[in-house]
């Protein structure tokens, strides 16, 4: 029966228009749901996250589909397939067409300086900027508008005015308060400031959810600082500060700086559409002089690589551990697989220890973490709660031969969503030094005492469960 006949029956035309529009909207929603379901199943994401999105798309598509478009994407396929960098030139690629080079390049001949102290980190950070002759590349998640942030901006502007190539790359969310007039001195002096992944869809390359959490300082493609510290007095400064966060950085010299530079170059090109220059295209790892005898491995993980090298490295190293696994992280919300591996190793008699802050700056993450703490303690692992304020340190020590430091936390966001970078140290002496630092931190912590399941109260237990459900977005 056609619209004219229906109108003749007394059904108003506006009702027909609304009904037809609703039918069309249902068809569009169904097609969108099919497309998103295909995308969802094609991404190697956490099973709980997959199931939550799947149920939402199937049963409440009008709400879930817009949320998925804003927050659900985990991999940028075009970026992962085409983004330059994330491997060392000169490494042997995989056989056959379309094979990717290993995004976890290892290089010998490096010198490493470990920096657990915020005052010494600030001194070295400013020293690297002052001693640069050709280029200074800085990438950070947060740049605070405080004295330390202002001093860094002023130093970068002065070096740019002296003819040094200065580039500052800020994440759109973390650098929200610093991307405008605060960094204008750098621009006016001839340097460049870029914003990574704007959060609003009016931009060509945007995401409300995928954040660049990498922290890098590179000078002259010769010396670099990598770690967990952002730029601000909360993380480092020229003087001691009682409420400064505990954190960790390292200075690297040698061939591994080249892979770090490639990561920055690739991120800069993605954010701005500009190549830094042609030097990286003609350089090879063999052209970088050795500075020491330490073997390092660079891990760049996130939406810009096809797989999850950070997650895979942690899983493999935990499984292969024969003596100890020490994990230091401000936020501990692992997926079920990593948690079960740690629990199994604890039951096998390995020295499994977790050090987290007694109370972090993110209450929901603390609630989401309690389940994993209880399970680890129940399996025989030692869980330490740091008492000296906020601890932002990210360190993993496995046996005596491997340790990792960098930007990633051991939570769902760092493991599956953020752009992250870490350095793995394969050197007995440096691993021991990092272990000593972890041991010192544990002396300032109290040992977690497990409470029986169900005794924490219905409200707290419900909040913990809701927080765990939201953990991929925290």
C-alpha positions in Angstrom: 0.0 0.0 0.0 1.6 3.3 -1.1 1.9 6.6 0.7 -1.1 8.1 -1.2 -3.4 5.2 -0.2 -2.2 5.5 3.4 -2.9 9.2 3.4 -6.4 8.5 2.0 -7.0 6.2 5.0 -6.6 9.3 7.3 -2.9 8.7 8.4 -1.2 12.2 8.6 1.7 12.8 6.2 4.0 13.8 9.0 3.5 10.4 10.6 4.5 8.7 7.4 7.6 10.9 7.1 8.7 10.1 10.7 8.0 6.4 10.2 9.9 6.3 6.9 12.8 8.2 8.5 12.9 5.8 11.4 13.0 2.8 9.0 15.9 4.4 7.1 17.7 5.1 10.4 17.2 1.5 11.4 18.8 0.3 8.2 21.7 2.7 8.5 22.2 1.6 12.1 22.2 -2.0 11.1 24.8 -1.4 8.4 26.9 0.6 10.7 26.7 -2.1 13.3 27.8 -4.7 10.8 30.8 -2.6 9.8 31.8 -1.9 13.4 31.4 -5.5 14.4 33.8 -6.5 11.6 36.2 -3.9 12.8 35.8 -4.9 16.4 36.5 -8.6 15.7 39.5 -7.7 13.5 41.3 -5.9 16.3 43.3 -8.0 18.8 41.8 -6.4 21.9 41.1 -7.6 25.4 38.3 -10.2 25.5 36.4 -8.2 28.1 36.5 -5.1 26.0 35.5 -6.9 22.9 32.5 -8.5 24.7 31.4 -5.1 26.2 31.4 -3.3 22.9 29.8 -6.3 21.2 26.9 -6.4 23.6 26.4 -2.7 23.4 26.4 -2.5 19.6 23.9 -5.4 19.4 21.4 -4.3 22.1 21.8 -0.4 22.4 23.3 0.6 19.0 22.0 4.2 19.1 24.1 4.9 22.1 27.0 2.5 21.6 27.8 3.2 17.9 28.5 7.0 18.5 30.6 6.0 21.6 32.5 3.5 19.6 33.3 6.0 16.9 34.6 8.4 19.6 36.4 6.0 22.0 36.3 2.4 20.5 39.1 2.4 17.9 42.3 0.7 19.1 44.4 0.6 16.0 44.9 3.1 13.2 45.2 0.7 10.4 46.3 3.2 7.7 48.8 4.7 10.2 50.1 1.2 11.2 50.6 0.3 7.6 52.2 3.4 6.3 53.8 5.3 9.3 57.5 5.8 8.8 59.9 4.7 11.6 59.4 2.4 14.5 62.3 0.2 13.4 66.0 0.5 12.7 67.2 1.1 9.2 69.5 -1.7 8.2 67.7 -4.4 10.1 66.8 -7.5 8.1 63.0 -7.4 7.2 60.8 -10.4 7.2 60.6 -12.5 4.1 57.8 -12.0 1.6 55.7 -9.0 0.6 54.0 -6.9 3.3 56.2 -8.2 6.1 57.0 -5.7 8.9 60.4 -5.2 10.4 60.6 -5.9 14.1 59.3 -2.9 16.1 61.5 -3.9 19.0 65.0 -3.3 17.6 68.0 -4.2 19.6 71.4 -2.5 19.4 74.8 -2.9 21.1 77.3 -0.3 21.9 75.2 2.1 24.1 76.0 4.1 27.2 73.2 4.3 29.8 72.8 6.7 32.7 70.0 5.9 35.2 68.2 8.8 36.7 65.8 8.1 39.7 66.2 11.6 41.1 64.1 14.5 40.0 66.8 17.1 40.6 69.5 15.3 38.7 67.0 14.5 35.9 66.2 18.2 35.6 69.9 19.1 35.5 70.6 16.6 32.8 67.5 17.6 30.8 68.6 21.3 30.7 72.2 20.3 30.1 71.3 18.2 27.0 69.3 21.2 25.7 72.2 23.6 26.3 74.8 21.4 24.7 72.8 20.6 21.5 74.5 21.9 18.3 72.1 21.0 15.5 68.7 19.8 16.7 66.5 19.4 19.8 63.4 17.2 19.6 61.1 17.1 22.6 58.0 14.9 22.9 55.9 14.9 26.0 52.4 14.0 27.2 52.2 16.9 29.7 53.9 20.3 29.8 52.8 22.1 32.9 52.4 25.9 33.0 54.7 26.2 36.1 58.2 27.4 36.8 59.8 24.2 35.4 57.7 24.2 32.3 58.4 27.9 31.8 62.2 27.4 32.2 62.1 24.6 29.6 60.1 26.7 27.1 62.5 29.6 27.6 65.6 27.4 27.1 64.1 25.9 23.9 63.2 29.4 22.6 66.7 30.7 23.3 68.3 27.7 21.5 66.0 28.2 18.6 67.0 31.9 18.4 70.6 30.7 18.3 70.0 28.6 15.1 69.3 25.2 16.6 66.4 23.2 15.1 63.9 23.0 17.9 60.7 20.9 17.7 58.2 20.4 20.5 55.5 17.8 20.1 52.6 17.9 22.6 49.7 15.5 23.1 46.4 17.3 22.5 45.0 16.2 25.8 48.0 16.3 28.1 49.3 19.5 26.5 45.9 21.2 26.6 47.0 24.1 28.8 50.4 24.7 27.1 49.7 24.5 23.3 48.7 28.2 23.0 50.5 31.4 24.2 52.6 29.5 26.7 54.7 28.0 23.9 54.7 31.1 21.7 58.3 32.0 22.6 59.5 28.9 20.8 57.5 29.7 17.7 58.6 33.4 17.7 62.2 32.3 18.0 62.0 30.1 14.9 61.2 26.8 16.6 58.2 24.6 15.9 55.4 23.4 18.2 53.0 20.7 17.0 49.9 19.0 18.6 49.5 15.3 18.3 46.0 13.8 17.6 43.5 16.6 18.3 40.4 15.4 20.2 37.7 17.1 18.0 36.4 15.6 14.8 36.7 18.9 12.9 40.4 17.9 12.5 41.6 15.5 9.8 43.6 13.4 12.2 41.8 13.2 15.5 40.9 10.9 18.3 39.2 11.5 21.7 40.7 8.3 23.1 44.1 7.5 21.5 46.7 9.5 23.4 50.5 9.9 22.8 52.0 9.1 26.2 55.6 8.9 24.9 58.3 11.1 26.6 61.5 11.8 24.7 64.3 14.4 24.6 66.7 13.9 21.7 69.7 16.2 20.9 71.7 16.0 17.6 70.4 12.4 17.1 73.3 11.6 19.5 71.9 11.7 23.0 68.4 11.0 24.3 66.4 11.0 27.5 63.5 8.5 27.8 61.4 7.6 30.8 58.1 8.3 32.6 58.6 11.9 33.5 56.5 14.7 32.0 57.7 18.3 32.0 56.8 20.1 35.2 57.8 20.7 38.8 55.6 17.7 39.8 58.2 15.4 38.0 61.5 17.3 38.1 63.1 20.6 39.1 66.2 22.4 40.2 65.4 22.0 43.9 64.1 19.3 46.2 60.3 19.3 46.5 58.5 17.4 49.3 55.5 16.5 47.2 57.3 15.7 44.0 56.3 12.4 42.4 58.7 9.5 42.5 59.7 8.7 38.9 62.4 7.3 36.7 64.3 8.3 33.5 67.5 7.3 31.7 69.9 9.0 29.4 71.0 7.0 26.4 74.0 7.5 24.0 74.9 5.3 21.1 73.1 3.5 18.3 69.8 3.1 20.1 69.3 6.9 19.9 68.7 6.4 16.2 65.7 4.2 16.8 64.3 6.8 19.3 64.9 9.5 16.7 62.9 7.5 14.1 60.0 7.3 16.5 60.0 11.0 17.0 60.4 11.6 13.3 57.4 9.3 12.5 55.2 11.0 15.1 56.2 14.5 14.0 55.4 13.6 10.3 52.1 12.2 11.3 51.1 15.2 13.4 52.4 17.9 10.9 52.6 16.2 7.5 56.2 17.4 7.4 59.4 15.3 7.2 62.1 16.5 9.6 64.8 16.3 6.9 66.5 13.8 4.7 69.2 12.8 7.1 67.3 9.9 8.6 66.6 8.5 5.2 70.3 8.1 4.3 71.6 7.2 7.8 71.9 3.6 8.9 72.5 2.0 12.3 76.1 1.3 11.2 76.7 5.0 10.9 76.0 5.8 14.6 79.2 5.6 16.7 79.2 3.4 19.7 79.3 5.1 23.1 79.5 2.1 25.5 78.9 -1.7 25.8 75.3 -1.9 26.8 72.7 -3.7 24.7 69.3 -1.9 24.5 66.0 -2.7 22.9 63.6 0.0 21.9 59.9 -0.8 22.1 57.4 1.5 20.4 53.9 0.4 21.0 50.5 1.7 20.2 47.9 2.3 17.5 50.7 3.0 15.0 52.1 -0.5 15.0 50.3 -3.6 13.7 50.6 -5.7 16.8 51.3 -5.1 20.5 55.1 -5.4 21.0 55.0 -4.0 24.6 52.4 -6.5 25.7 54.1 -9.4 23.9 57.5 -8.4 25.5 56.0 -8.4 29.0 54.1 -11.6 28.5 57.2 -13.4 27.1 59.6 -12.1 29.7 57.2 -13.0 32.5 56.7 -16.5 31.2 60.4 -17.1 30.8 61.4 -15.8 34.2 63.2 -18.3 36.4 64.2 -16.2 39.4 62.2 -13.0 39.9 59.7 -10.6 38.4 59.6 -7.2 40.0 57.0 -4.8 38.7 56.8 -1.1 39.7 53.9 0.9 38.3 51.6 3.7 39.4 48.5 2.0 38.0 48.2 -1.8 38.0 45.2 -3.0 35.9 46.5 -5.9 33.8 44.4 -8.1 31.6 43.6 -11.6 32.8 46.4 -13.3 30.8 49.2 -11.2 32.3 47.7 -11.5 35.8 47.4 -15.3 35.5 51.0 -15.6 34.3 52.2 -13.6 37.3 50.1 -15.7 39.6 51.4 -18.9 38.1 55.0 -17.8 38.5 54.4 -16.9 42.1 52.9 -20.4 42.7 56.0 -21.9 41.1 58.2 -20.2 43.7 59.5 -17.3 41.7 60.1 -14.0 43.5 57.1 -12.0 42.2 56.7 -8.6 43.6 54.4 -5.7 42.8 55.0 -2.1 44.0 52.3 0.4 43.6 51.4 3.6 45.4 49.2 3.3 48.5 47.0 5.9 46.9 47.5 7.2 43.4 46.0 10.3 41.8 43.3 8.3 40.1 40.7 6.8 42.4 38.9 4.7 39.9 42.1 3.0 38.8 42.9 2.3 42.5 39.5 0.6 42.8 40.0 -1.3 39.6 43.4 -2.5 40.8 42.2 -4.1 44.0 41.1 -7.3 42.4 44.5 -7.9 40.8 46.2 -7.1 44.1 44.1 -9.6 46.0 44.7 -12.3 43.4 48.4 -11.8 43.3 48.7 -11.9 47.1 46.5 -15.0 47.2 48.9 -16.7 44.8 51.9 -16.0 47.0 53.3 -12.8 45.4 54.4 -9.9 47.5 52.4 -6.7 47.0 53.9 -3.5 48.3 52.1 -0.2 48.8 54.4 2.8 48.5 54.0 5.3 51.5 56.1 8.2 50.2 53.5 10.0 48.2 52.6 9.6 44.6 54.9 7.1 42.8 54.9 7.5 39.0 57.8 5.1 38.4 57.4 2.5 35.7 60.0 -0.3 36.0 60.1 -4.0 35.3 63.0 -6.2 36.4 63.1 -9.9 35.3 65.8 -12.2 36.7 69.3 -10.6 36.5 69.6 -9.9 32.8 66.6 -7.8 31.7 64.9 -4.6 32.9 62.5 -2.2 31.3 61.8 1.5 31.9 59.8 4.0 29.9 56.4 5.7 29.5 54.0 2.7 29.8 52.0 1.9 33.0 50.9 -1.7 33.5 47.3 -0.9 32.9 44.8 -1.5 30.0 45.3 1.9 28.5 49.1 1.7 28.2 48.9 -2.0 27.1 46.2 -1.5 24.4 45.5 2.1 23.6 48.2 4.7 24.2 51.2 5.5 22.0 54.0 4.3 24.3 57.8 3.9 24.2 60.1 1.9 26.5 63.7 0.8 26.6 64.7 -2.6 27.7 68.2 -3.0 29.2 70.1 -6.2 28.6 73.1 -5.7 30.9 73.7 -7.4 34.2 75.3 -4.3 36.0 72.6 -1.9 35.0 69.8 -4.4 35.7 71.3 -4.8 39.2 71.4 -1.0 39.7 67.7 -0.8 38.7 66.9 -3.7 41.1 68.7 -1.9 43.9 66.5 1.2 43.2 63.3 -1.0 43.3 64.5 -2.6 46.6 65.0 0.9 48.1 61.5 1.9 47.1 60.1 -1.2 48.7 61.7 -0.2 52.0 59.4 2.8 51.9 56.3 0.7 51.4 54.1 -1.5 53.5 53.3 -5.1 52.6 49.7 -5.6 51.4 47.6 -7.8 53.7 44.9 -9.6 51.7 41.4 -9.4 53.1 39.0 -12.3 52.4 36.8 -11.8 49.3 33.5 -10.3 50.1 34.5 -8.6 53.3 35.1 -5.2 51.8 31.4 -4.4 51.7 28.8 -4.4 48.9 29.3 -0.8 47.9 33.1 -1.0 47.7 32.8 -4.3 45.9 30.4 -2.9 43.4 32.6 0.1 42.8 35.6 -2.2 42.2 33.6 -4.2 39.6 32.4 -1.1 37.8 35.9 0.3 37.8 37.3 -3.0 36.3 34.6 -2.8 33.6 35.7 0.7 32.7 39.4 -0.1 32.9 40.1 0.2 29.2 39.1 3.8 29.3 40.7 4.8 32.6 
